[in-house]
């Protein structure tokens, strides 16, 4: 029986009429199903290419390496377009900007002890099976070169029953590693791990969030400010992606003089904005906002930044608190920021620079802004997670009379 793939879902899986989903297929392809239920390509798409990574079929880190860049770009853009259309929203969607291969500076690898030592890699698709990826085409070469050291650290820190999460951020001074799911820390193991990390040049090593080794501050540069985030902190996945999103935020803010940064993290957007405007930065995690505040205090030439730890889901900023604010940055987690968007849309803030990692919740929140009198002027798709199903975006909202 031959099936024809009619579409690709947002999860990167192909659907035929009344059948599917099937991984690693493309629209228009004809397939048959093998005894194991896996799709066999009969008629390939013109968009099909040879995957650049030899681990593609086994590793779950990438979903779309079998498609050419043009197809992936249009597919990801359409995910955004479809999400907006479901809310009746039309706007300019700019050409997607994609980070290059070998540029991922943030990743969570997994380490598992074996009889002969340890293995480090990504999980297989929809599985807890660990796959080693010595030729990964995503990760920065500095991270790839550290895999042998990560294996040694896994032997030291992992229990025999459960794998480690190795949360890696590449900083200006080397790798910043937080090992999560470790066995109970012992003095000798801690000293051994710290010595190893220092020998291979890691900037910082943490054992379940507790710093046990510090060779140099794991600094991140946000505009003119150097920030030391807490272990395992969320950062933009590539330097390219961070630069693109920062430029989009600056464009959307215009010549604002008083800005509020909602879900500010450790200052990715607040600190560059402070070169030209005063910023009120709010973030739910106190250690992130502390890092932001310290970065501002040590920087030169920035305008005032007021940093506040505040749970914006439980206690969103109200219109009465925004009377002197003429622009806002909002960069919520994947769940979006429905409650905060309602309050912001009811305020007098003239411009909103929005960043989102979820086109569905972005469309929901965009509808709130538009109902509150804003226009959605443009959306910039950003693909930091090359070959994955993940897509991010930046956008500009202005009060309708300003558009």
Residue pairs with C-beta under 8 A, 6 or more apart in sequence:
1 32
1 33
2 30
2 31
2 32
2 42
3 16
3 17
3 19
3 30
3 31
3 32
3 33
4 16
4 17
4 28
4 29
4 30
4 31
5 14
5 15
5 16
5 20
5 22
5 25
5 26
5 27
5 28
5 29
5 30
5 31
6 15
6 16
6 17
6 27
7 14
7 15
7 27
8 14
8 15
8 25
8 26
8 27
8 75
9 15
9 21
10 79
10 389
11 21
11 63
11 389
12 23
12 63
12 64
12 388
12 389
13 20
13 21
13 22
13 23
13 25
14 20
14 21
14 22
14 23
14 25
14 26
14 27
14 29
14 31
14 39
15 21
15 22
16 22
16 31
22 31
22 39
23 39
23 63
23 125
24 39
24 57
24 63
24 66
25 31
25 39
25 41
26 44
26 45
26 47
26 48
26 66
26 67
26 71
27 45
28 43
28 45
29 41
29 42
29 43
29 44
29 45
29 48
30 41
30 42
30 43
31 39
31 40
31 41
31 42
32 39
32 40
32 42
33 39
33 40
34 40
41 48
45 67
47 67
47 68
47 70
47 71
48 66
48 67
48 68
49 65
49 66
49 67
49 68
51 57
51 62
51 65
51 66
52 65
52 101
52 137
53 59
53 62
53 65
53 133
53 135
53 136
53 137
53 138
54 135
55 61
55 131
55 133
55 135
55 136
56 62
56 65
56 66
58 124
58 131
59 121
59 122
59 124
59 125
59 131
59 133
59 136
60 122
60 123
60 124
60 125
60 126
60 127
60 131
61 122
61 133
61 136
61 138
61 388
62 138
62 386
62 387
62 388
63 125
63 387
63 388
63 389
64 72
64 75
64 387
64 388
64 389
65 137
65 387
67 75
69 98
72 98
72 383
72 387
73 95
73 96
73 98
73 383
76 96
76 381
76 383
76 391
77 93
77 95
77 96
77 381
79 359
79 391
80 93
80 359
80 362
80 379
80 381
80 391
80 393
81 93
83 359
83 360
83 362
83 363
84 90
84 91
84 359
84 363
84 366
84 376
84 379
86 363
87 363
87 364
87 366
87 367
88 367
89 363
89 366
89 367
89 370
89 376
91 376
91 377
91 378
91 379
92 377
92 378
92 379
93 378
93 379
93 381
94 378
94 379
94 380
94 381
95 381
96 381
96 382
96 383
96 391
97 240
97 244
97 380
97 381
97 382
97 383
98 383
98 386
99 237
99 238
99 240
99 241
99 383
99 384
99 385
99 386
100 240
100 386
101 137
101 138
101 386
102 137
102 138
102 139
102 140
102 141
103 138
103 140
103 238
103 239
103 240
103 386
104 138
104 139
104 140
104 143
104 237
104 238
104 384
104 385
105 140
105 143
105 169
105 170
105 235
105 237
105 238
105 239
106 168
106 169
106 170
106 235
106 236
106 237
106 238
107 138
107 139
107 143
107 168
107 237
108 165
108 166
108 167
108 168
109 120
109 121
109 122
109 147
109 150
109 165
109 166
109 168
110 120
110 121
110 122
110 123
110 130
110 163
110 164
110 165
110 166
111 118
111 119
111 120
111 150
111 151
111 153
111 154
111 158
111 163
111 164
111 166
111 179
112 118
112 119
112 120
112 130
112 154
112 158
112 163
112 164
113 154
113 155
113 158
113 159
113 160
117 151
117 155
118 151
118 152
118 154
118 155
118 158
119 130
119 132
119 151
119 154
120 132
120 147
120 150
120 151
120 154
120 166
121 130
121 131
121 132
121 133
122 130
122 131
122 133
122 136
123 129
123 130
123 131
124 130
124 131
130 163
133 139
134 144
134 147
136 144
137 387
138 386
138 387
140 170
142 170
142 174
142 175
143 168
143 170
143 175
146 168
146 175
146 200
146 202
149 196
149 197
149 200
149 202
150 166
150 177
152 196
153 166
153 177
153 179
153 193
153 196
153 197
153 205
154 164
154 166
156 189
156 192
156 193
156 196
157 164
157 179
157 182
157 183
157 189
157 193
157 207
158 164
158 181
158 182
158 183
159 182
159 183
162 181
163 181
164 179
164 180
164 181
164 182
165 179
165 180
165 181
166 177
166 178
166 179
166 180
167 177
167 178
167 179
167 180
167 231
167 232
168 175
168 176
168 177
169 175
169 176
169 218
169 220
169 229
169 232
169 233
169 235
170 176
171 203
171 204
171 217
171 218
171 219
171 220
172 218
172 219
172 220
172 221
172 226
173 203
173 215
173 216
173 217
173 218
173 219
174 201
174 202
174 203
174 215
174 216
174 218
175 201
175 202
175 203
175 218
176 202
176 203
176 204
176 218
176 229
176 231
177 197
177 202
177 204
177 205
177 206
178 206
178 208
178 209
178 231
178 232
179 193
179 205
179 206
179 207
179 208
180 208
180 209
180 232
181 208
182 207
182 208
183 189
185 207
185 208
185 210
185 212
190 207
190 212
193 205
193 207
193 212
193 213
194 205
194 212
194 213
195 213
197 204
197 205
197 213
197 215
198 213
198 215
201 215
202 213
202 215
203 214
203 215
203 216
203 217
203 218
204 211
204 213
204 214
204 215
204 216
204 217
204 218
204 231
205 211
205 212
205 213
205 214
206 212
206 231
206 232
209 230
209 231
209 232
211 231
217 226
217 228
218 228
218 229
219 226
219 227
219 228
220 226
220 227
220 228
220 229
220 235
220 266
221 227
222 266
222 267
222 268
222 269
222 270
222 271
222 272
222 295
223 246
223 271
223 272
223 273
223 274
223 275
223 299
223 302
224 271
224 275
224 299
224 300
224 301
224 302
225 267
225 271
225 274
225 295
225 296
225 298
225 299
225 302
226 295
226 298
226 299
227 266
227 267
227 271
227 291
227 292
227 294
227 295
228 291
228 294
228 295
229 235
229 266
229 288
229 291
230 266
230 287
230 288
230 291
233 265
233 266
233 287
233 288
233 291
234 265
235 242
235 265
235 266
235 268
236 242
236 245
236 268
236 384
237 384
237 385
238 384
240 384
241 382
241 384
241 392
242 268
244 380
244 382
244 394
245 268
245 269
245 355
245 382
245 392
245 394
246 268
246 269
246 272
248 353
248 355
248 380
248 382
248 394
248 395
248 396
249 269
249 272
249 273
249 329
249 353
249 355
249 394
250 272
250 273
251 353
251 396
252 327
252 351
252 352
252 353
252 354
252 394
252 395
252 396
252 397
253 259
253 273
253 277
253 327
253 329
253 351
253 353
254 327
254 351
255 276
256 277
256 326
256 327
256 350
256 351
257 277
257 278
257 326
258 277
258 278
258 280
258 324
258 325
258 326
258 327
259 270
259 273
259 277
259 278
259 279
259 280
259 325
259 326
259 327
259 328
259 329
260 279
260 280
260 281
260 282
260 317
260 322
260 325
260 327
260 328
260 329
260 349
261 269
261 270
261 273
261 279
261 280
261 281
261 282
261 328
261 329
261 331
262 282
262 312
262 317
262 328
262 329
262 330
262 331
262 332
262 337
262 340
262 344
263 282
263 283
263 284
263 312
263 330
263 331
263 332
263 333
263 337
264 270
264 281
264 282
264 283
264 288
264 289
264 292
264 307
264 329
264 331
265 283
265 288
265 292
265 331
266 283
266 288
266 289
266 291
266 292
266 295
267 281
267 291
267 292
267 295
267 296
267 305
268 331
269 329
269 331
269 353
269 355
270 279
270 281
270 292
270 305
270 329
271 292
271 295
271 296
271 299
271 302
271 305
273 279
273 329
274 296
274 302
274 303
274 304
274 305
275 301
275 302
275 303
276 303
277 303
277 327
278 303
278 304
278 305
278 306
279 303
279 304
279 305
279 306
280 305
280 306
280 308
280 325
281 289
281 292
281 305
281 306
281 307
281 308
282 289
282 308
282 309
282 310
282 312
282 317
283 289
283 292
283 307
283 308
283 309
283 310
284 309
284 310
284 311
284 312
284 313
285 309
286 309
289 307
289 308
289 309
290 307
290 309
292 305
292 307
293 305
293 307
296 302
296 305
296 307
310 317
312 332
312 337
312 339
312 340
313 337
313 339
313 340
316 337
316 339
316 340
316 342
316 343
316 344
317 340
317 343
317 344
318 343
319 343
319 344
319 346
319 347
319 348
322 328
322 344
322 347
322 348
322 349
323 348
325 347
325 349
326 349
326 350
326 351
327 349
327 350
327 351
327 352
327 353
328 344
328 349
328 351
328 352
328 353
329 352
329 353
329 354
329 355
330 337
330 340
330 341
330 344
330 352
330 353
330 354
330 355
331 354
331 355
331 356
332 340
332 356
332 361
332 365
333 357
334 357
334 358
334 361
335 358
335 361
336 356
336 358
336 361
336 362
336 364
336 365
337 365
338 361
338 364
338 365
338 368
341 365
341 368
341 369
342 368
342 372
344 352
344 369
344 372
345 368
345 369
345 371
345 372
345 373
345 374
346 372
350 398
350 399
350 402
351 396
351 397
351 398
351 399
351 402
352 369
352 374
352 396
352 397
352 398
353 394
353 395
353 396
354 362
354 365
354 366
354 394
354 395
354 396
354 397
355 392
355 393
355 394
355 395
356 362
356 365
356 392
356 393
356 394
356 395
357 390
357 392
359 391
359 393
362 393
362 395
366 376
366 395
366 397
369 376
369 397
370 376
373 399
373 400
374 397
374 398
374 399
374 400
375 397
375 398
375 399
375 400
375 403
376 395
376 396
376 397
377 395
377 396
377 397
377 398
377 403
378 395
378 396
379 393
379 394
379 395
380 393
380 394
380 395
381 391
381 392
381 393
382 391
382 392
382 393
382 394
383 391
383 392
384 390
384 392
385 391
385 392
